[in-house]
Amino acid sequence: MLDIDQLIEMTVASDPLRVPVLRSAIRALGFAPGSRGLDAGCGAGSPGLLLAEAVGPGGHVTGLDLLPELLAHAGNSADQASLSARVSFLAGDANRLPFEDHSFDWAWSADCIGYAPLGTLPLLRELARVVRLGGRVAILAWSSETLLPGHPQLEAGLNATSAGMAPFVAGSRPESHFLRSLGWFRAAGLEQPAALTLAGGAHAPLTDEMRRALVALFQMRWPGVEPELAPEERAEYRRLCLPSSPDFIADGPDYYAFFTYSLFHGRVRH
Ligand SMILES: C[S@@+](CC[C@H](N)C(=O)[O-])C[C@H]1O[C@@H](n2cnc3c(N)ncnc32)[C@H](O)[C@@H]1O
């Protein structure tokens, strides 16, 4: 289990992979310059800063998270990026947003939905409550990947572990999976529910920054999986997925990887 400093370090290290995809999502949503938005479950702040860039000098983004350590990191990053006039970070529970009805032009939440203690439908209802009539609500999250090209069986095995499947839990109702979000948008009374798939990736030769991003990603994607693997699978995992191994897959001259984010969005009913 990662502690909070490791979580911040890994999230920041993986940003070179994720930021282009987050930018594409923000572009697709077309948040207007000058608009005011909410980033629920803002974490260490990277999406909030990108949103702040998108709304321009006349706009404002409020990032909200439960954890003060993440909020402190997010605030420092905003200062360093000279964006603190456009983005502020606030402690609070996304299940009970500390805002009046219709306070924002839009609300979004990245890589949060499905993670305890955030129930998707209650969260969507809260996001819809604080957004103005006709405004947009969006959620997005990591949804698939090929990180071990040429080793589909190992990758499938890693993805079938409890860590690999998280936040989905084996035996849960299929409707509770993040990829079933369209149903939740309808249940929350949001109009025009829609889904968009966004892709990111990396290939050899990797920069040092991109290698660090992939190392962080492997650690976040498959944490503590070894006890659930069969002995040969565990040996292959160690050989190919640990950065200290001479056969670390991302160091190969032909390495190529890709992943998807799924973006779900809808509008608050007039
Ligand atoms: C995987 S992180 C994603 C952070 C950020 N959105 C990003 O994309 O970098 C999930 C975040 O949700 C936050 N979170 C979980 N439950 C929450 C709640 N009930 N209210 C506010 N934030 C919550 C966690 O503290 C964590 O920062």
The ligand as a Gaussian input file, in Angstrom:
#p B3LYP/6-31G(d) Opt

LIG

0 1
 C       -6.892000       8.463000      -8.015000
 S       -6.972000      10.030000      -7.227000
 C       -7.243000      11.125000      -8.604000
 C       -6.851000      12.539000      -8.296000
 C       -7.021000      13.554000      -9.431000
 N       -8.391000      13.700000      -9.832000
 C       -6.164000      13.223000     -10.610000
 O       -6.719000      12.813000     -11.642000
 O       -4.938000      13.360000     -10.527000
 C       -8.569000       9.974000      -6.411000
 C       -8.786000      11.168000      -5.501000
 O      -10.117000      11.150000      -5.000000
 C      -10.085000      11.691000      -3.690000
 N      -11.322000      11.327000      -2.994000
 C      -11.769000      10.082000      -2.678000
 N      -12.949000      10.169000      -2.049000
 C      -13.267000      11.485000      -1.962000
 C      -14.369000      12.215000      -1.421000
 N      -15.386000      11.586000      -0.849000
 N      -14.354000      13.556000      -1.519000
 C      -13.319000      14.206000      -2.120000
 N      -12.255000      13.569000      -2.647000
 C      -12.221000      12.225000      -2.569000
 C       -8.820000      11.071000      -3.100000
 O       -8.363000      11.768000      -1.963000
 C       -7.863000      11.181000      -4.298000
 O       -7.164000      12.386000      -4.285000

